[in-house]
Amino acid sequence: MASTFTVNKEKKTPAGDEKRGLAMSGSRTPESALDVGGDSFTSSREEDAADGIQHSHRMLSFSDALLSIIATVMILPVTHTEISPGQPFDKGVQKLLATRIAVYLMTFLIVTVAWAAHTRLFQVVAKIDDTLALLNLACMMTITFLPFTFSLMVTFPEVPLGIFLFCVCVITIGAVQALIVVYAFHFPHLLNPQIEHCAHRALYRQHILGIILRGPALCFAAAGFSLFFYPASYLLMAMVIFLPYFSKAASWCRGRLVGPPELPAPSVEFFTFDLHEPLSKERVEAFSDGVYAIVATLLILDICEDNVPDAKDVREKFQGSLVAALSVYGPHFLAYFGSFATVGLLWFAHHSLFLHIRKATQSMGLLNTLSLAFVGGLPLAYQQTSAFAQQPRDELESVRVSCAIIFFASIFQFAIWTTALLHERETLQPSARFGGREHAFMFAKLALYPCASLLAFASTCFLSRFSTAIFHLMQIAVPFAFLLLRLLVRLALAVLQALRGLRLPEPGGEDDSRAPLLPAAC
């Protein structure tokens, strides 16, 4: 699986290559290079359609939707962890859940790495034909097998088969992506126009293949270690996630020790591995929206599966009264509405955040991925809170698990915004910067859920007997706080301004009369 790859180009000086140099020296991005207006673009699309060639936008939308589904359903084996009604929520159960959550986070992040690699790949491959479409379907089919291998990993953590199959899937994904690169470079008319007219396509291909095969190479080593020392396999798979950052750190250290690399001759194109080149904001939003939508859908699937009473039980236990039978599941429905409100409001905060973002940097993308990973864990929070009626003595631990998931999902959103503020001129709209009219409102909106979940978690430490009431109070209060948030922020700013005005000395007052008696400032 690939990481970010970009190509830096110098203008070519020979006269014979003047047109080619002009085509390559422009500042257009790979995506903008595809946007050509006018009748020529329409006629070229008609010619491509006649030859069985089309642009890759629709296939990318299909792939993004599928990858967001696969990343989100990874949580299902964790939510379906079987705990018997009489089994206490002791350290053994806590360790089991913690291990499964950790493995889920790792596999979720690996799937998002595959999504980013797929998006980068089809910034290079601008058009597709039937062969590329079938190769992409083979890649997607392999990705859809990942949740099964993850289920084996969490169900049989000490058996290496699950880890081995997961690594084999990742290797297969990388191999198919490499085939896509080789095929596209064999037929240059499928490539991005900037690369299609390049004189050094072989260097492009070598560079891109080297990046694509780094992740599968690590997973190949992880598959080998899984046969005799599986903890090393988890370490190697974690390196797949952070490989771009390791590469950037290594480049920085090499530059400090050896000095900056020598620049190539002006007539030679050179290639770099730019880890700070972000994905487009629109693709990040589309993938994030897919995760939020699927998480919200998974909540109602549990309702449909577990909370429809059996017809025989309705006749025998409730004398045919369906209303009485459904009343037994009242806590489940309350937990569903509370969990859906949490998912919806977290999406609302995410939507508001990216409404004010101009450009998403690499670090912001990583923080967004971590936030989405914990958003994917919200079905687990729903499972915990819906079990209050069956296991009331374990409600304290369930509340704390739910608060922790909500806290991390929201605090990473807040971290995205604070990271954007570090480079606000490049990343934020003027209204959201320091001193902007929306700055204080965005601060309050993104800080609301972290503060509420942290307060609820801390309250359970002192008022453990009322943990369920505290959690439900948080679920009810936060939506109303969102509705009144702008008014509350304006009131808070007005109070702060009034307090600041009280502290300022009034001209001609008592402080001024005493001022001449004070020594002059040095």
C-alpha positions as CSV (number, residue, x, y, z in Angstrom):
1,M,0.0,0.0,0.0
2,A,1.3,3.4,-0.9
3,S,1.9,6.5,1.0
4,T,1.9,10.0,-0.4
5,F,3.9,10.5,-3.5
6,T,4.4,13.7,-5.5
7,V,6.7,14.8,-8.3
8,N,8.7,17.9,-8.4
9,K,9.7,19.1,-11.8
10,E,12.2,21.6,-13.3
11,K,11.7,23.4,-16.6
12,K,13.4,21.8,-19.5
13,T,15.7,24.1,-21.3
14,P,16.4,22.5,-24.7
15,A,14.5,24.1,-27.5
16,G,13.4,20.8,-28.9
17,D,11.5,20.1,-25.6
18,E,10.1,23.5,-25.2
19,K,6.4,22.5,-25.6
20,R,6.9,19.5,-23.3
21,G,8.7,21.7,-20.7
22,L,5.8,24.2,-20.7
23,A,3.3,21.4,-20.2
24,M,5.2,20.1,-17.2
25,S,6.4,23.3,-15.6
26,G,2.9,24.5,-14.8
27,S,1.6,24.6,-11.2
28,R,-1.4,22.5,-11.8
29,T,-2.0,19.6,-9.4
30,P,-2.8,16.1,-10.6
31,E,-6.4,16.7,-10.0
32,S,-6.6,20.1,-11.6
33,A,-4.8,18.9,-14.6
34,L,-7.8,16.8,-15.4
35,D,-10.2,19.7,-15.5
36,V,-10.2,21.0,-19.0
37,G,-13.0,23.2,-20.1
38,G,-14.7,23.8,-23.5
39,D,-15.8,21.8,-26.4
40,S,-12.5,20.0,-26.7
41,F,-13.0,18.4,-23.3
42,T,-16.5,17.2,-24.4
43,S,-15.3,15.8,-27.7
44,S,-12.3,14.0,-26.0
45,R,-14.7,12.4,-23.5
46,E,-16.9,11.2,-26.4
47,E,-13.8,9.8,-28.2
48,D,-12.7,8.0,-25.0
49,A,-16.2,6.6,-24.5
50,A,-16.1,5.2,-28.0
51,D,-12.8,3.5,-27.2
52,G,-14.1,2.1,-23.9
53,I,-12.1,4.6,-21.8
54,Q,-13.6,6.8,-19.1
55,H,-12.4,9.0,-16.3
56,S,-11.9,7.4,-12.9
57,H,-14.2,9.7,-10.8
58,R,-17.1,7.3,-10.5
59,M,-14.9,4.3,-9.7
60,L,-13.2,6.4,-7.0
61,S,-16.6,7.2,-5.5
62,F,-17.5,3.6,-5.5
63,S,-14.1,2.6,-3.9
64,D,-14.4,5.4,-1.3
65,A,-17.8,4.1,-0.2
66,L,-16.7,0.5,0.0
67,L,-13.5,1.4,1.9
68,S,-15.4,3.5,4.4
69,I,-17.8,0.6,5.0
70,I,-15.0,-1.9,5.5
71,A,-13.1,0.4,7.9
72,T,-16.3,0.9,10.0
73,V,-17.5,-2.7,10.2
74,M,-14.2,-3.7,11.7
75,I,-15.8,-2.8,15.1
76,L,-18.5,-5.5,14.8
77,P,-16.3,-8.3,16.3
78,V,-15.6,-6.0,19.2
79,T,-19.2,-5.1,19.8
80,H,-20.3,-8.7,19.7
81,T,-17.9,-9.8,22.4
82,E,-19.8,-12.4,24.3
83,I,-20.0,-11.8,28.1
84,S,-22.2,-14.1,30.0
85,P,-24.9,-12.4,32.2
86,G,-23.3,-13.7,35.4
87,Q,-19.8,-12.7,34.4
88,P,-18.5,-9.6,36.3
89,F,-16.8,-6.8,34.4
90,D,-13.5,-7.7,36.0
91,K,-9.9,-7.2,34.9
92,G,-10.1,-10.2,32.6
93,V,-13.0,-8.8,30.6
94,Q,-11.4,-5.3,30.6
95,K,-8.1,-6.8,29.2
96,L,-10.1,-8.7,26.6
97,L,-11.9,-5.6,25.5
98,A,-8.8,-3.4,25.6
99,T,-6.9,-5.9,23.4
100,R,-9.7,-6.1,20.9
101,I,-10.1,-2.3,20.7
102,A,-6.3,-1.9,20.2
103,V,-6.3,-4.4,17.3
104,Y,-9.4,-2.7,15.9
105,L,-7.7,0.7,15.9
106,M,-4.6,-0.7,14.2
107,T,-6.6,-2.5,11.4
108,F,-8.9,0.6,11.0
109,L,-5.8,2.8,10.4
110,I,-4.3,0.2,8.0
111,V,-7.6,0.4,5.9
112,T,-7.4,4.2,5.9
113,V,-3.8,3.9,4.6
114,A,-5.1,1.7,1.8
115,W,-7.8,4.3,1.1
116,A,-5.2,7.1,0.9
117,A,-2.9,4.9,-1.3
118,H,-5.8,4.1,-3.6
119,T,-6.7,7.8,-3.9
120,R,-3.1,8.8,-4.6
121,L,-2.8,6.0,-7.2
122,F,-5.7,7.3,-9.2
123,Q,-4.3,10.8,-9.2
124,V,-1.6,9.3,-11.4
125,V,-4.0,7.1,-13.4
126,A,-6.5,9.6,-14.8
127,K,-8.5,7.3,-17.0
128,I,-9.6,3.7,-16.9
129,D,-10.5,1.0,-19.3
130,D,-12.1,-2.4,-18.7
131,T,-8.9,-4.0,-17.6
132,L,-8.2,-1.4,-15.0
133,A,-11.8,-1.5,-13.8
134,L,-11.5,-5.3,-13.3
135,L,-8.1,-4.9,-11.5
136,N,-9.7,-2.3,-9.2
137,L,-12.6,-4.7,-8.5
138,A,-10.0,-7.4,-7.6
139,C,-8.4,-4.9,-5.2
140,M,-11.7,-4.1,-3.6
141,M,-12.6,-7.8,-3.3
142,T,-9.4,-8.4,-1.3
143,I,-10.2,-5.4,0.9
144,T,-13.7,-6.7,1.7
145,F,-12.0,-9.9,3.1
146,L,-10.2,-7.9,5.7
147,P,-13.0,-7.9,8.3
148,F,-13.1,-11.7,8.3
149,T,-9.4,-11.9,9.0
150,F,-9.8,-9.3,11.7
151,S,-12.5,-11.5,13.3
152,L,-10.1,-14.4,13.4
153,M,-7.4,-12.1,15.0
154,V,-9.6,-11.0,17.8
155,T,-11.3,-14.4,18.4
156,F,-8.1,-16.4,18.3
157,P,-5.4,-13.9,19.3
158,E,-2.8,-16.5,20.0
159,V,-3.3,-18.4,16.8
160,P,-1.2,-17.0,13.9
161,L,-3.6,-17.8,11.1
162,G,-5.6,-14.6,11.5
163,I,-2.5,-12.4,11.4
164,F,-1.1,-14.4,8.5
165,L,-4.3,-14.1,6.4
166,F,-4.5,-10.3,7.2
167,C,-1.0,-9.8,6.0
168,V,-1.6,-11.9,2.9
169,C,-4.6,-9.7,2.0
170,V,-2.5,-6.5,2.4
171,I,0.3,-8.1,0.2
172,T,-2.4,-9.0,-2.4
173,I,-3.7,-5.4,-2.3
174,G,-0.2,-4.0,-2.9
175,A,0.4,-6.5,-5.7
176,V,-2.8,-5.5,-7.5
177,Q,-2.0,-1.8,-7.1
178,A,1.4,-2.5,-8.6
179,L,-0.2,-4.3,-11.6
180,I,-2.4,-1.2,-12.1
181,V,0.7,1.0,-12.2
182,V,2.5,-1.3,-14.7
183,Y,-0.6,-1.6,-16.9
184,A,-1.3,2.2,-16.9
185,F,2.3,3.1,-17.7
186,H,2.2,0.5,-20.5
187,F,-0.7,2.5,-22.0
188,P,0.3,6.1,-21.3
189,H,-3.0,7.6,-22.6
190,L,-4.5,6.3,-19.3
191,L,-2.1,8.5,-17.2
192,N,-2.4,12.0,-15.9
193,P,-1.6,14.4,-18.8
194,Q,1.5,15.7,-16.9
195,I,2.9,12.2,-16.7
196,E,1.7,11.1,-20.1
197,H,3.8,13.8,-21.8
198,C,6.8,13.3,-19.6
199,A,10.2,12.2,-21.1
200,H,11.1,10.2,-18.0
201,R,8.0,8.0,-17.4
202,A,10.2,5.1,-16.4
203,L,11.5,7.0,-13.4
204,Y,8.0,7.9,-12.5
205,R,7.0,4.2,-12.6
206,Q,10.0,3.1,-10.6
207,H,9.4,5.7,-8.0
208,I,5.7,5.0,-7.6
209,L,6.2,1.2,-7.5
210,G,8.8,1.6,-4.8
211,I,6.4,3.6,-2.6
212,I,3.4,1.2,-3.3
213,L,5.4,-1.9,-2.3
214,R,6.8,-0.6,1.0
215,G,3.7,-1.5,3.0
216,P,3.3,-5.0,1.5
217,A,7.0,-5.6,2.1
218,L,6.5,-4.9,5.8
219,C,3.4,-7.1,5.9
220,F,5.4,-9.9,4.2
221,A,7.9,-9.7,7.0
222,A,5.0,-9.6,9.5
223,A,3.5,-12.8,7.9
224,G,6.8,-14.6,8.4
225,F,7.1,-13.5,12.1
226,S,3.5,-14.6,12.7
227,L,4.5,-18.2,12.3
228,F,6.9,-18.2,15.3
229,F,6.7,-14.8,17.2
230,Y,3.4,-13.0,16.5
231,P,4.0,-9.9,18.7
232,A,6.6,-8.8,16.2
233,S,3.9,-9.1,13.5
234,Y,1.8,-6.5,15.2
235,L,4.8,-4.2,15.5
236,L,5.5,-4.5,11.8
237,M,1.9,-3.9,10.9
238,A,1.9,-0.8,13.0
239,M,4.9,0.5,11.1
240,V,2.8,0.4,7.9
241,I,0.6,3.2,9.5
242,F,3.5,5.4,10.6
243,L,5.9,4.6,7.7
244,P,5.5,8.1,6.1
245,Y,6.4,9.8,9.3
246,F,9.4,7.5,9.9
247,S,10.6,8.3,6.4
248,K,10.2,12.1,7.0
249,A,12.0,11.8,10.3
250,A,14.8,9.9,8.7
251,S,15.1,12.5,5.9
252,W,15.2,15.3,8.5
253,C,18.0,13.5,10.5
254,R,20.0,12.8,7.3
255,G,19.7,16.4,6.3
256,R,20.9,17.5,9.7
257,L,23.9,15.1,9.7
258,V,25.0,15.1,6.1
259,G,23.4,18.3,4.8
260,P,20.7,18.9,2.2
261,P,20.8,16.7,-0.9
262,E,22.4,18.0,-4.0
263,L,20.1,19.4,-6.6
264,P,20.0,17.7,-9.9
265,A,20.9,19.3,-13.2
266,P,18.3,21.8,-14.4
267,S,17.4,19.7,-17.4
268,V,16.8,16.6,-15.3
269,E,13.5,15.9,-13.5
270,F,13.8,14.8,-9.9
271,F,11.4,12.9,-7.7
272,T,10.6,13.3,-4.0
273,F,8.6,11.6,-1.4
274,D,6.6,14.6,0.0
275,L,4.9,13.5,3.2
276,H,3.3,16.9,3.8
277,E,1.4,16.8,0.5
278,P,-2.2,16.4,1.7
279,L,-5.2,14.6,0.1
280,S,-7.8,16.9,-1.3
281,K,-10.2,18.3,1.4
282,E,-13.2,17.0,-0.6
283,R,-12.0,13.4,-0.5
284,V,-11.3,13.6,3.2
285,E,-14.9,14.9,3.7
286,A,-16.4,12.2,1.5
287,F,-14.6,9.4,3.3
288,S,-15.5,10.9,6.7
289,D,-19.1,11.3,5.8
290,G,-19.2,7.7,4.8
291,V,-17.8,6.5,8.1
292,Y,-20.4,8.6,10.1
293,A,-23.3,7.4,7.9
294,I,-22.3,3.7,8.3
295,V,-21.8,4.1,12.1
296,A,-25.3,5.6,12.4
297,T,-26.7,2.7,10.3
298,L,-25.0,0.0,12.4
299,L,-26.9,1.3,15.4
300,I,-30.3,0.6,13.9
301,L,-29.2,-2.8,12.6
302,D,-28.6,-3.9,16.2
303,I,-32.1,-2.6,17.1
304,C,-33.7,-4.6,14.2
305,E,-31.7,-7.7,15.0
306,D,-32.0,-7.9,18.8
307,N,-35.1,-5.9,19.8
308,V,-37.9,-7.5,17.8
309,P,-39.8,-9.8,20.2
310,D,-40.5,-13.4,19.2
311,A,-44.2,-14.0,18.3
312,K,-44.4,-17.0,20.6
313,D,-43.1,-15.0,23.6
314,V,-45.6,-12.3,22.9
315,R,-48.5,-14.7,23.0
316,E,-47.2,-16.7,26.1
317,K,-45.5,-14.1,28.3
318,F,-47.4,-10.9,27.4
319,Q,-50.9,-12.2,26.5
320,G,-50.5,-11.1,22.9
321,S,-49.7,-7.4,23.8
322,L,-46.9,-6.2,21.5
323,V,-46.7,-2.9,23.3
324,A,-46.0,-4.7,26.6
325,A,-43.4,-6.9,24.9
326,L,-41.7,-3.8,23.4
327,S,-41.6,-2.0,26.7
328,V,-39.1,-4.5,27.9
329,Y,-36.6,-3.1,25.3
330,G,-37.2,0.5,26.4
331,P,-33.6,1.0,27.6
332,H,-32.3,-0.2,24.3
333,F,-34.3,2.4,22.4
334,L,-33.2,5.1,24.7
335,A,-29.6,4.0,24.2
336,Y,-30.1,4.0,20.5
337,F,-31.5,7.6,20.4
338,G,-28.7,8.8,22.6
339,S,-26.0,7.1,20.6
340,F,-27.5,8.4,17.3
341,A,-27.6,11.9,18.7
342,T,-23.9,11.6,19.6
343,V,-23.0,10.4,16.1
344,G,-25.0,13.1,14.5
345,L,-23.6,15.9,16.6
346,L,-20.0,14.7,16.1
347,W,-20.7,14.7,12.4
348,F,-22.2,18.3,12.8
349,A,-19.0,19.4,14.6
350,H,-16.8,17.7,11.9
351,H,-18.9,19.4,9.1
352,S,-18.6,22.8,10.8
353,L,-14.8,22.3,11.2
354,F,-14.2,21.4,7.6
355,L,-16.4,24.2,6.4
356,H,-13.8,26.7,7.8
357,I,-10.8,24.6,6.6
358,R,-9.1,25.6,3.3
359,K,-6.5,22.9,3.1
360,A,-6.0,19.7,5.1
361,T,-2.3,19.0,6.0
362,Q,-0.8,15.6,6.5
363,S,-1.0,15.9,10.3
364,M,-4.6,17.1,10.1
365,G,-5.4,14.0,8.0
366,L,-3.8,11.7,10.6
367,L,-5.8,13.3,13.4
368,N,-9.0,13.0,11.3
369,T,-8.3,9.3,10.8
370,L,-7.8,8.8,14.6
371,S,-11.0,10.6,15.3
372,L,-12.9,8.5,12.7
373,A,-11.4,5.3,14.3
374,F,-13.0,6.2,17.7
375,V,-16.2,7.3,15.9
376,G,-16.3,3.8,14.5
377,G,-16.2,2.6,18.1
378,L,-19.5,4.3,19.0
379,P,-21.5,1.1,18.3
380,L,-19.5,-0.5,21.1
381,A,-20.6,2.4,23.3
382,Y,-24.2,1.7,22.3
383,Q,-23.8,-1.9,23.2
384,Q,-22.4,-1.0,26.6
385,T,-25.2,1.5,27.4
386,S,-28.0,-0.7,26.1
387,A,-26.9,-3.4,28.6
388,F,-27.6,-1.4,31.7
389,A,-30.9,-3.2,32.2
390,Q,-29.4,-6.6,32.0
391,Q,-26.2,-6.0,34.0
392,P,-26.8,-3.0,36.3
393,R,-23.9,-3.8,38.5
394,D,-21.5,-3.3,35.6
395,E,-23.0,0.0,34.5
396,L,-20.1,2.0,36.0
397,E,-17.5,0.4,33.8
398,S,-19.8,0.6,30.8
399,V,-20.3,4.3,31.3
400,R,-16.6,4.9,31.6
401,V,-15.9,2.9,28.4
402,S,-18.6,5.0,26.6
403,C,-17.3,8.3,27.9
404,A,-13.7,7.4,26.9
405,I,-14.8,6.5,23.3
406,I,-16.8,9.8,23.0
407,F,-13.9,11.8,24.5
408,F,-11.2,10.5,22.1
409,A,-13.5,10.8,19.1
410,S,-14.1,14.5,19.9
411,I,-10.7,15.5,21.3
412,F,-9.1,14.5,18.0
413,Q,-11.5,16.8,16.2
414,F,-10.4,19.6,18.5
415,A,-6.8,18.7,17.8
416,I,-7.5,19.1,14.1
417,W,-8.6,22.6,14.7
418,T,-5.7,23.5,17.0
419,T,-3.3,22.1,14.4
420,A,-4.9,24.2,11.7
421,L,-4.5,27.3,13.9
422,L,-0.7,26.7,13.8
423,H,-0.7,27.5,10.1
424,E,-4.0,29.4,10.0
425,R,-3.1,31.5,6.9
426,E,-2.8,28.4,4.8
427,T,-5.4,26.1,6.4
428,L,-8.3,28.3,7.8
429,Q,-10.8,30.7,6.4
430,P,-10.3,34.3,7.8
431,S,-13.5,34.1,10.0
432,A,-12.1,31.1,12.0
433,R,-8.6,32.5,12.7
434,F,-7.6,34.2,15.9
435,G,-9.7,37.3,16.2
436,G,-12.2,36.1,13.6
437,R,-15.9,36.3,14.2
438,E,-16.3,32.5,14.3
439,H,-13.2,31.7,16.3
440,A,-14.8,31.7,19.7
441,F,-17.8,29.8,18.4
442,M,-15.7,27.1,16.8
443,F,-13.7,26.8,20.0
444,A,-16.9,26.2,22.0
445,K,-18.4,23.9,19.5
446,L,-15.4,21.6,19.3
447,A,-14.7,21.7,23.0
448,L,-18.2,20.9,24.1
449,Y,-18.1,17.1,23.7
450,P,-14.6,16.6,25.1
451,C,-15.5,18.7,28.2
452,A,-18.9,17.0,28.7
453,S,-17.5,13.4,28.3
454,L,-14.5,14.2,30.6
455,L,-16.8,15.8,33.2
456,A,-19.2,12.7,33.1
457,F,-16.2,10.4,33.4
458,A,-14.8,12.3,36.4
459,S,-18.2,12.5,38.0
460,T,-18.5,8.7,38.1
461,C,-15.4,8.6,40.2
462,F,-17.2,10.6,43.0
463,L,-20.8,9.7,42.3
464,S,-20.5,6.1,41.1
465,R,-24.0,5.2,42.4
466,F,-25.5,7.7,39.9
467,S,-23.3,6.8,36.9
468,T,-26.2,5.9,34.6
469,A,-28.1,9.1,35.5
470,I,-24.9,11.1,34.8
471,F,-24.4,9.5,31.4
472,H,-28.0,10.0,30.3
473,L,-27.9,13.6,31.6
474,M,-24.9,14.2,29.4
475,Q,-26.7,12.7,26.4
476,I,-29.7,14.9,26.9
477,A,-27.8,18.1,27.9
478,V,-25.3,18.2,25.0
479,P,-27.9,18.5,22.1
480,F,-29.6,21.4,23.9
481,A,-26.2,23.0,24.5
482,F,-25.6,22.8,20.8
483,L,-28.9,24.5,20.1
484,L,-28.1,27.3,22.5
485,L,-24.3,27.4,21.9
486,R,-24.1,30.6,19.9
487,L,-26.2,32.5,22.4
488,L,-24.1,31.1,25.3
489,V,-20.9,32.1,23.6
490,R,-22.2,35.6,23.0
491,L,-23.2,35.9,26.7
492,A,-19.8,34.6,27.8
493,L,-18.0,37.1,25.6
494,A,-20.2,39.9,26.9
495,V,-19.5,38.9,30.5
496,L,-15.7,38.7,29.9
497,Q,-15.8,42.1,28.2
498,A,-17.7,43.6,31.1
499,L,-15.3,42.1,33.6
500,R,-12.4,43.5,31.6
501,G,-14.0,46.9,31.6
502,L,-14.4,46.8,35.4
503,R,-10.7,46.2,35.9
504,L,-9.6,49.2,33.7
505,P,-9.1,52.4,35.8
506,E,-11.5,55.2,34.9
507,P,-9.9,58.5,33.8
508,G,-9.9,61.1,36.5
509,G,-10.7,58.6,39.2
510,E,-9.0,57.6,42.4
511,D,-6.3,55.7,40.7
512,D,-5.4,58.8,38.6
513,S,-5.1,61.0,41.7
514,R,-2.6,58.7,43.3
515,A,-0.7,58.3,40.1
516,P,1.7,61.3,40.6
517,L,2.7,59.9,44.0
518,L,4.0,56.7,42.4
519,P,7.6,56.5,41.1
520,A,8.1,56.9,37.4
521,A,8.5,53.7,35.4
522,C,12.0,52.7,34.7
